[in-house]
Structure formats: structure tokens, C-alpha cells
Amino acid sequence: MTPNHTDPYVTRIFTKSPFTGRSGTALHRAVTRRGLLLAGAGATVVIGAPGEAGEGDPVRHRPSRVGTWAAASTAVPAKKILTLAGETVRQVVHTSIGGDLPRVTLANTFGAEPVRIGAATIGVRAGAGRSCDTVPGTLRPLTFDGAPDTLLAPGGVLVSDPCDLLVEAGADLVISLYLPGEARPGTVSPRAKQSNLIVGGDATATDTPGRGRRTSRYLWLSGVSVRAGRDAAAVVALGDSITCGTKTTDSANHRWPDLLAGRLRAGHRPRGLLNAGLSGNRLLFGYEDRTGRAHPKASIGPAALRRFGRDVLGQPGVRYVVTLIGVNDLGNNPRLTAAQLIAGHRELIAKARVNGLRVYGGTLLPFAGAARRYDNPANEAKRQELNHWIRTAGQYDAVIDFDAAVRDLKDPRRMQPRYDSGDGLHPNDLGTAALAAAVPLELFETWQA
């Protein structure tokens, strides 16, 4: 059966509230910190403000903070550094789990310069595709320790205060940052697969910012969390370009983690799905220097083993991690052995287990027909050996057989033509839907560590 790659759960953006029947604008105007309705992937729970639960409040209704969106960050090579001055960057993020009181995380992990943020807002996106407009009445100011402006230090991370906004599962949000002075983004997610907008002046408080220049990166933006139900938890997808959706349709949310998030919502499983994919990323090798002295290939990011602490363990409410990593190690290091890759996977498993996470191993996709540095007999033998170990060694808590989901039965060394984007390596929209469909939802059943 051909997987359905259209996600029907991502298109409802507050045209009508499922809770009250009121319009999105009216709903958001009515939301306050007390008595918020919690949108919890299929369940509606009335909760009080933090620390104000009464004696009659059952423990199962107490909320927890969970990531609803994330992006992995890298340094910026010298030739790709942007300069912003007196401008606003409006960035669109696609949520996975619903909740209230969102907080936004800004990171300058690889930046060598401080960044002055003059104002920031968050609101529900209006429209689809390349739109960076917001639904009237949904814009909320973001503050940091109570202040509307802040300084993001070199190497620093800032988490906003919670703001009074109800976030629907599968909605799009617009996060706007006004840069009053000159700023050079030194920490980015280099392949956002989403068209974001840079406009002149302070456009944080307007719903329709008008024309501007476009960027296909996320600048400083690394995460959004919400307050969700007690049974909510986050899943981190740790991978490379296949996970970040390199050959999928831009601004359409057809990455396989997005599509898996839609399946989880349809199955009434309150799970945030956080995409920690980086194009070109490797398990064992990467670049960690800051912007200004970063390698020309710095956009591949640090090795997955090195960034595990930040991109997986640093996520709010994380309980699960799914790995799909190793193909770029094969494609860039002919001397690498399958035994070295297996040792790296063992280390990933150990990092997850010692921190109480369930860790699921994804098999590497076939790559016959890709560039020669990938597609050669030695690499195919190593891929087969690694996949055999993932499937049979019993080291991962479960196996997700991505290879079996997309391989051509007539020639298992390659993807089925209908799933191949054309380069032999990356799946297209239909291929990422097949990857999402290959993940058993039962792996994310409610459990307590």
C-alpha cells in the first residue's frame, strides 16, 4: 500500500477552536494564565496556573513542560555570514504537541559576538507555505527575565518567560526577533526547509510585515516548549539530511519526523517530535569551532556523538530518541570500518541509557545510484554489516527498519524509484512518508521512568 504523505493534522491553524467553537482570535483574546485549556493531542484537560493546584487536583492532571519544536544548530562558514542591522527576522516553526504557556529558546552556541534583541514576539501563523503573517489577536510579546529586550551572549543560551498563548498541536507559529543594531548570526540551523522573512525596522508587533528578503535558515532559534499533560513526553530524531528533509518540498513540513508527529496525534499519543537532523552530519566526525574561525564545511555540525548532550539530552521532556545516522561517515571516510560505526552506535546507546531514555535504532537506507563516494561495493558491505548489527544485536530498545521501508525488492541496494528524490540517497516526499509509516506507534506508549 502506498503511504499517504499528506498530513491532514497540520493544516488546521485556529480557524475555529476545537474547545469552544469560537474563532481563533476570540479564543486567544480569552486565554489567560489561570484556567487555561490544555491542548494535549486528543485530550482536553482543565488545569490551573503553576503552583496553584488545589487539594482536589489529581496528580495525573499536573502539567509538564515538553518540547514541541526544535532545530539543531551549527556555526557559519565565513562566506555565508549574514549581516542584519535594524531589521526583524520572522521565523516559522511547525509544532508537534499542543499545550499552553510556550517558551522559546534562543542559542548563540557557536557565535563569537553578542546579539542585542530589542523586542520579540510569538503568534499563530496565518496562511501556509512562505507566509510569515500572523492571525490577528494572537501575537504575544516574549520577555526574558521580565524584560522585553535582552543580550544573547557569545556561547550563551536564553529561554524566554512563559507567555499566555494556547498552542494547538500541528499548528504553525511565527517567532519574530528585532535586531536594533548590527548583528551577524553566528548560530544557525543551516537547512530549515522553511522560508523565513527578514524585514526592515521593528516588525515584531505587526501581523502583516510585507515584503522583505528571504532566508532558508533558522537564526538563533533552537527550540519551543509548551506546558502539556502529565503523560506528555518528547521524542528526538537524531540524524542527518534524511531526517532534516533535504529533498522534500520546501515550506511544506514533509520531513519524516513531521509526518510521524501527525501519526502520533492521530493515534492520541501526546508526544512532541523534535527534529535534530543536520544535513551532512556524521556519527563520528564533525566541526565545533565558532563562527569566525569555522571550517568551510561547518554546516555539517559536530559529530552526533558530540552534540548528543545538547541536541538530545538538553530537550525539555525528552524520553525517547530515534537514530538514523552513519551514511555520511561511509561517504566521507573510505578507511572507516563497520566495527567503528558499530562502536559509535554502542556509545550513543550508552549515552541514552545512562540518562534514562529509550533509544531506537534506525537502519541505514540503501544508496545505489548515489554519488560514487557513497555507492561502491565496500560501502554497501559496511552498510549491510551495520544494519545486520542494528537488527540482531539486541542493543537498541527497538529497531525501526527504515531500510526495509523504502528499498526496491528487485534490487535491495537501492530505493524504490517512487521514493527516490533522484539522487539515489535522499527520499522525496513520498519516501519520507514511507519512513514515518515504518515507525511503530507502540514504541511511544505512556510509561514512567
N, C-alpha and C positions, 0 to 999 in steps of 0.2 A: 504494500500500500504506500502511495506517495504521501510523505508527511505534509501536513498543512503548514506552510511557512508564514501564513498571515496570522498575526497575533491580535485577536479581537478584543483583548483586555487592555490594550494600550491606547485606544482611541477615545475613550470617554474622559474628557477633560472638563469636568464641572459644568456641563451644560444643564444638568439637573442633579440635585443631591439625592443619593440613594437613601438618605436618612430622613429627610424632612419633606422632599418634593419641591423645596424652594430652589430658586436659581442659585448658581454658584456664587454670584456676587452677594446675594442676600445671605446666603449661608455664612460666607466668610465675614461679613459685617457683624454677624451674630455671635461668632466664635470668641470666647474669652478663655482665660486660663482656668476658670472654675467651671466644672460641669461640661468639659469637652467631650464630644463624641469621638470615640476611637475607631478609626477605620482599620480593621485588623484582618484583611484578606478573607472576607467571608463572614466575619463576626462583628457585631456592634456591641460595645461594652461601655457603660457609663462609668466614668472614673472622676476622682477629684484631683485637685492640684497636688504636686509632690509634697509629701509630708503631712497631708491633711486628710488621710483616710480615716473614717470613723471606726468605732468599735465594731460596727456591723459589716464593715468591708471585708469580704472573704479574701484570703491570701491569694487565691487564684486570679483575682481581678487587679492585683497590683501591677503596674506597668513596668516595662524595662526599656532601656534605650538600645536601639538596633540600627545598624547601617542600612539605608535604603538605596544608596548610590555611592560609588567610589570610582576613582581612576588612579592608576599607578603613574608616578612622576619620574622624570629624568632631568638631567642637565641639558643645556642648549649649546650646540656647537656654535663657534664664533660667527659663521656665515648665516646662521638662522636666527640671530637675536633680533627681536623686535624692539622698537623704541616707542613708548607711549608718553604723551605729555598733555595734561589737561583733558583726558579722554575717559570714556566709560566703556568697559568691556561687559557685554551681556552674554551670559553663557547658559545654555540649555542642558538640563540633566533629566534623565528618564528614571523615575522611581520604580522600585520593585515592591516593597511592602508599604502599607499605609500606616498612618499614625498622626500624632499631633506634636506640637512644640518642637519643630525642626531646629537643628543646629547645623551650621556649616563649618567645615574645616578648610582652612587655607594653609598652604605649606610653601615655605621658601627653603626647602631642604637642600637644594643644590645652588641656591642663589648666593652671590657674593656681595650683594648690595641690599640695603634696607629698602622697603617699599612702603610709602605713605599711602594709606587708603583713606580718602576723605569722606566717603559715605558708601553704604552697601545696603542692598535690599534683596528680598526674595518674594516671588509671586508665582502664581499659576500661569503657565503659558497659554496664550490664545493662538489658535491655528496649529499648523503642523509643518513638517519639512524644515525650511530655512527660517521660519518665523521666530523672531525673538521678542514679540509683543506679549503683553500680559493681559489677563482677564481683568477688566475694571473692578476695583474694590478688593482685589486680592493682594496687592503689594503691601509688604511689611518691612519696616526698617530692621536691618541687622545691627546689633550692638555688640561690643566687646568689652567685657567688664563694665557694662553700663554706658560706655561711651560710643557715640556714632562714628568716630574716626579712630584709627589705630595705626601702629607701626609694626610691620611684619619684618622682623629682624633677619639678617642672613643666617641660614640654617635653622630658622625658627618655624614653629607651627602655632597657629591661632585657631581656637574653637569659639564660635560665636555664642552669645547667650541664646537660650531658647526663645523662640518668638511665637506669637499667637496666630498660628496658621494650621488649618487642618489639611493634611496631605493625603490625597486619595492614592491607593495602590495603582501603579501603572500610569500615573499622571506625569506630565512634564512640568518642570519648574524652571523659572528664569532667575538666575543669580547675577546681580549687577554690582560691579565694583567701580567706583570713581577714583581715578588716579589724578590728584590735583597737580602734582609736579611731574617731572620726568621720571619714567620708570622703565626698566628693561627686565622683562620676565625671565628669571633665571631658573625657574622650576615650572615645567610644563608636562602635560600628558600629550605626547607628540602626535598621536593619531586619534583624534577624538571621534571620527566618523560622524561628526555633528557640526553643522555650520553655525559658528558663533559670530557676534557682531561687535565691532568697535566703532563708537560714535564720538563726536566732539562734545566737550562740556560734560556737565553733570546730568546724565540721563537716568539716574537711579530711580527717580520718582515718577517717571512717565510710563504710560502703558504702550505708547507707540513711538519709539525713538526715531523712526525714519531711516534714511539711508546712511550707510557707513561702509567701512572696509570689513572684509570677512577674514576670519581665521579658522582653520580646521584643527586648532589645538585647544586644550584647556589650559588657562593661565592661572597658576597658583591654586586652582580649585582642586581639592583632592577627596572630599567626602561630604555626604549629607546623612545625618542620622535623625530618627524620629523616636518619640515615645510610643511604644506599641504594647500589646498584651503580654502577660507573663510568659506565655508559651512561645513567643516570637524568638527568632534567632536568625543569624546571618550565615550565609554560605559564601565563601570566597572562591572564585575561579582564578587559579594561578596558571598563567600560560603566556603564550607569545602572540604573533599576529593572527593566528587562527582564533584565539579567544577574544582579541580586541576587534575582530571583524573586518580585517583589512580589505577583503574583496567583496564585502557586502554593500548594499545600496547606502549611500550617504544619507544622513538625517532621517533614517527610517527605522532604527532600532531593530535591526535584523541580526545582531550578534547572537551567537548561540546562548550566552547567559541571559540576554533579554528574553529570548523565546522560552527558555527554561523557566524564568520568573513568571511568564504568563501561564505556563502549565501548572506551576505551584499555586498561583492564585485561583485558577480554575478548580484545582483539587482541594481548595480551602486549607492550604498549609501555610501558616504565617511565617514565611521565610524571606528575608532580604537577600538579594542576589548581587554580589559586589564583584565587578569585573576588574581583576588585577592582571589583565593581559597587556603586554608590551610588544610591539612589532619588532622582530629580530631578537627578542630576548632568549637567553640561553640558561641552562641549568647551572653550569659550572664556571662560566666566564662572563665578565661584564665590565662596565666603566662606572667609576664612582667619583671622579674629580668634579669640582664645582664649575659652574658656568664661568667662563673667562679663561679657564685652562682645560676645558673639557675636550676630549677626543672628538674628531670629526664624526665618529660613529656613536657618540654618547647617547643618542636616542634609543639604542637598544637597552639601555639601563643596566643597573648592577645585575650580577648573576642572581637567578631566582633563589638560590640558597642564601645569598647575602641580603636580599630585600624581604625575605620571609617575615622577619620581625616587624618591619614597618607595614608592609602591604597585606599581611595576613593577621598576625597577632595584634597589630595596632587597630584593628577594626572593631567598632562597638558591637557587642553581642555576638561575636563570631563563635560558632560551634562546629562548623564543617569547612573542609577545604577540598576542592576538586583540582587535580593536577592534569595538565596537558602540556608537557614541556620536554624538550630534548632534541627536536628535529633540527634546530639551528646549531646545536652543538655538532651534530653529524655533518651539517652542510658547511661548517666553517673550520673544522679541525680534522683533517684526514687521519691523523695519528690517534685520535680518540678511540678507545675500546668500549665495547658494550659493558664490560665489567666496571669501567669508570662511571658510565652513566647509571648503572645499577647501584653503585655505591652512593652516587649523588641522590638517587631516589630514596635509598635507605636513610640518608641523613634528613631529607625532607620529612619522611615518616616519623623519625625520632623527634624532630622539632615540633611536629604537630602533637604527637602523643604526650610528650612531657608537659605540654600546655593544655591537656585535656580535650583536644579536638579529635573529631572523627575525620579520617583522611581517606579519600577515594582516588584511586589511580586510573587515569585515562590512558588508553593505548594510543600510540602514535599513528597518525593517518598515513595511508600509502602515498607515495610521491613519484611514481613512474611518470615520465613526461615532464618533470620539473627540470630546472637548470642542472647541468651536469654535476655541479658540486654537491647536489643532493642525490640525483638519480644516477647511481652507479652500483655495481654488484656488492662492493664492500659495505656501503651504507645500508643497502637492503638487508644484508645478512645481520648487521648490527641492530637494525630496527626490529627484525624478526626475533632476535635473541632478547632484546629488551621487552618487547611485547609478551613473549612467552613467560618471562620472569614476572611481569606485572600480573598476568592472568593466573599463574600457577603457584607462585612462591608463598602466597598467603600472608604477605607482609602488609598490604593495604587492607583497610577495613572492608572495602568492597572494590570491585573492578567495574569501570564504565568502558565498554568496548566500543570506543569511537571508531576504531579501525573497521570493525565488522559492520558498523552502521553505514559506511559510505563506500566501501571497497567494491570493485567490479568483480562479480562472481566468475566471469570469464577470464579475468586477468587480475588476481588479487593484489598485484603490485601497484595498481593504480586505482584512482577514484572512478566511480561510475560517471560517465560523461555528463549526465544531467546534474550532478553535484559539483562538477569541476568548474571553477571560475575561468579556466582557460590557461592557467599557468602550471597545472599539474600538482600544485602544492596547497593552494587555498580553496576552500569550498565557497560556492556562491550562496545566495540567499536560501535556495532550496537545500543546499548542503548543510548550512548551519542549522536549518530546521531539522534535518535528519540527526545531527549531533544532539540537539536539545531533546528530540524524541527518544534517543537512546538512553537517557538518564532515568533510572527507576525512581519514581517519586517516593517510594517506600524508604529510600535511604535517608529521607529528611523527616521521618516521623518524629513526633514530640518525644523528647527524652530529657532526663535530668542528669547532669554530670555528677 
